[in-house]
Amino acid sequence: MWIAVAYLWAVNGLTLLAFGWDKLHARRRKRRVPERRLLWLAALGGSPGAVLGRWMFRHKTRKRGFSVWLFGILGVQLAICVALTRMDLPI
């Protein structure tokens, strides 16, 4: 259980940093983090960090396709969490 919590903290922190890094590089017109990589980080469990980074840095807010994918990933992850909490799993 604690391993999962540590993993989620790490992947969300990394995702938040990636959004900040990409925004900084966008402002300086340097090499950017590919959108695909940002979405993969979200899909690996970092969707809360991605949504927070999107809001904090006001980054990728005009990209409709990116937003659809990001919130689709978040929706699937929320549905999985709800399904898992309703199951009787032995601890």
N, C-alpha and C positions, 0 to 999 in steps of 0.2 A: 504494500500500500504506500509506504513512504517513498519507495523508488518511483512510483507513478507520480506522486506529488512533486518530487524533486525534478523529474523529467519535464513535467508541465511548466514548472517555474523556469527551468532552463530554456525550453523551446520558446516560451512566450517572451522571455527577456531577449533572446536572440532575435526573434521576429521584430520586436519593438526597436531594437538597435538597427536592424536592417532597414526598417522604414526611415529611421532618422538619418542613417548613412546615405540612403538613396536621395532623400530630400536635400541634404547638404550638397551632394554631388550634382543634383539637378540645378541648384542655384549657382554653383561654380562652373557649370557646363563641363563636368568631367565624366569619366566612365561611370555608368549607372548600374544598379543591381537590376537584372532582368525581371520583368513582371512574373515570368514563369517561376523563378526562384522564390519570389515573395509569396506567390500562391502555394508553392510546395511547403514553405515554412508554415503557412496557415493550415494546410491540410495535415501536416504532421502533428497538429495539436496546438499550434500557435495562433489560432484565429482570434482569441480575445486580445492578444498582443498586437495582432494586425489591425483590428478595429480600433484599438486604443491609439496605435501609432498613426493610423489614418486620421483620426480626430485631432490628436496632439499636434502633429506636424502639418495638418491640412494638406495631406499628400494623397494623390491618386483619387481625389474626390470628383473630378470631372470625367474620369475614365469609366464610362457606363459598363462596358464589357468586363473590366476588371472588378467593378463593384458587384456585378451579377455573380461572377465566379466566387468572390470573397464571401458574400452573404449566402450563397448556395452552400459553400463549405461549412460555414457557421451553422446553418440550418440543419444540415446532415449531422454534424457533431452534436448539436443540441438534442436532436431526435434520438441519437444513440445513447446519450446520457440519460434521457428520460426513460428509454426502454430498459437500460441497465438498472436504474433505481427501482423500477417496478418488478424486477425479477428477484426471486428468492435465491440468492447466492450464498453458499456456506462460506463463512469467513475463517 
